[in-house]
């Protein structure tokens, strides 16, 4: 599974967005590919869409490290799980995005789907373009950082 690329989309009046065709093809090849989990990203102001199988793997990894007798860890786990919502792709390839999650990241009508290999991020295009703190690197910053990263 390898979601790559950036795709601008427009939400309809019911907060549905067409899943980009390339992403849809990847999902159709996965067991249970119509079932997805969406939540706000842990660090960035965007949503993250997980294929259900990927979500289960991520949660299993967290649960394996979880100390159920540590109250703080329980609260972290509770927030992680309770803020996620299961969604389905409909027969037309549309994804109904929960309004509460869209509001959290400031998405109204336009969105940018970004492939992140095993997940899909959904951004407010203004935020992705750098309105405020810039989440994406410029080409020159990317080249410099990649060079540094690969030669260390």
N, C-alpha and C positions, 0 to 999 in steps of 0.2 A: 504494500500500500504506500503510495507516494503522491500526496497532494502537492502540486507545485503551481506557481503562477499567481497573478493578481487579476481579479475580475470585478469590475464595477457592476452593481445590481441596483434595482429599484424595488422597494417594497410596495405592495398594493395597500389598499385601505384597511385590509384585515391583518397587516403585518406579515404577509407571506412574501417570500422571495424565491425565485427560481434558483435552484442549486446549479452552478455552472456545469455544463454538459460533461466536461472531462472529469469533474469530481463525482458526478452522478454515475458515470461508467465505472469508476473505481469502487464506489459503494455497492453497485449492483453485483460486483464480483465477490463481495464479502458475505459471509453468513450473517443473516439478519441485517443486511445493509440498509434497510429502510428505517431502522431504529437508530436514533442519534441521541447524544446527551449534550446539552449546551449549558454553559455557565460563564460567569465573568472570569476573565483571566486573573491569575494570582497577582501579577505585577503590573500589567499594562491595562489601559482603559479600552479594552476590546472584549468581545465575546470569543469563546473557544468552543468549537463543535468537535465532539469526539464520536467516531463510530462506536457503537455500543461495545464491541469487543475491545477496543482500545481503552475505553473508560473503565471496563472491568479490570483490565491489566493494571491501569494506574491506581485504582482504588485498592486492589490486592497488594500492590507494593507499599502503599501507605499503611494499610491495615497490618501488614507484616511487621512494620516498625512501631506500631502503636502500642503504648503501654496503657491498658484500660484502667489502671489504677492511678494514672497521672491526670488530674483534672484539666490542666491546660491542654494536654494532648487530646483529651476527649472533646474539648471545646473547638480545637482546630479541626478535628475530624467532623464534628457536627456541622460546622460552617461549610466545610468542603462539600459534604454530601447534601445538606439541606438546601443549598443555593443552586444546585444542579437541577435541571429539568429534562425529562425525557421527551423527545419530539419525534415525529414521524415524517418522512417524505411522503407526500400524497402521490396519487397515480400520475399526476402531471409533473412531478419532480419539484414541487414547491415545498418549502420549509416554513412552517408557521413559527415565527419567533415570538417568545413571550414578551409582552409589552413591558413588564417590570424589568426584564433584563435589557431591553432596548433603551429604556429610560436611564438605566444605570450608566450606560456608555454613550448616551447622547445621540443615538441613531434615530432619525425621524423617517425619512423617505429613501434617502440614498445610502448605500453601504458599499464597502469594498471587501470582497472575499479574498483571503490570502492563504494560499496553500503553505502549510508548515510541515510537510512530509506526512506525519501520522495524524495530524489534526488540521482543522481549518479555523483561521481567525476571521472574525467579522469586525470591521472597523468603521467608524464614522469617517468618511473621506476627508473631512476637514482636519481631524486629528491625525490621520495618516499622512496628510500633506505637510504637517508640521505646525498647525495652529496650536501654539503653546509649546510644551516640551515635545521635541521631535522623536518619535519612536523608530523611525527608519533612518539609516545612515545615508549620507550623500555618496556618490560613486567614489570620490577621492578618499573619504573617511573609510569606506569599505575596503578599498584597495590597500590603504596603509595598515588597517587593523588585520586584514587577512594575511598580509605579508609578515607582520609582527607575530601573529598567532602561529603561522606555519613554520617560522624559523626559530621559535623558542624551544 
